[in-house]
Amino acid sequence: MARKLAAGNWKMNGTGASLSELQSLASSALPDGVDVLICPPATLVARATDIAGPVAIGGQDCHAHASGAHTGDTSADMLKDAGATYVILGHSERRSDHGETDATVRAKTEAALAAGLIAVVCIGETLDEREAGLTLKIVGDQLAASLPDTATGATVVVAYEPVWAIGTGKVANLEQIGEVHDFLRAQLTDRFGAEGENVSLLYGGSVKPANAGEIFGVANVDGALVGGASLKAADFSPIIAALAVS
Ligand SMILES: O=C(CO)COP(=O)(O)O
């Protein structure tokens, strides 16, 4: 059985002052049965873990190597040392801004698992790919090539984020979400057997308090990876609450 996870990706947003939002989330009564994760920018990870209480803290990327001459990069060991327990990998913005391939994402995921972090591995099609009828082929190939053979429900979360729905206000419809999540679950159980049932499958892309409840009602949606609506506790809290009652 996959665990429910409400994950917030702050992307390149936030300075020390933003930690007040995390503070208010951490001090609110979080519902049972839902894991809550905030991934602030790397500069805030250590400070965030000091005040996060029951909220898990994650990075937004890590390098595939444990250390070395890689100016500007952060290793999985460093995130772990700073108090992170998760790391987002292969976000479409990393794939497009930094040319990350599935092979890169797999190598980073292996590094994250070796460091003891839970990897939130992101996949998703572009609008052109969807319109060409390639969605399942694209996400299936990304899933196969981005996950290491050692992935388990305890070590890996998969986030389906259609690129065209990220930050656009265009949420995928429930049928589109359901089709992809059912397909991903089948791919996971084909490859990992019963363990594939334990991998949490998140939807991401314009999730807001107003649409979270219906999205969480879709089969095989175990939570969300939320961008804009995770920046304010007042927006993220109702999303967490909607997941708890789903
Ligand atoms: O990319 C996302 C989360 O990783 C989604 O971002 P938005 O929720 O802002 O669309």
The ligand as an ORCA input file, in Angstrom:
! r2SCAN-3c Opt
* xyz 0 1
  O       6.283     21.796    -10.981
  C       5.483     21.665    -10.077
  C       5.875     21.036     -8.804
  O       7.103     20.403     -8.907
  C       4.103     22.169    -10.218
  O       4.136     23.530    -10.121
  P       2.733     24.352     -9.994
  O       1.971     23.685     -8.870
  O       3.152     25.749     -9.669
  O       2.051     24.189    -11.309
*
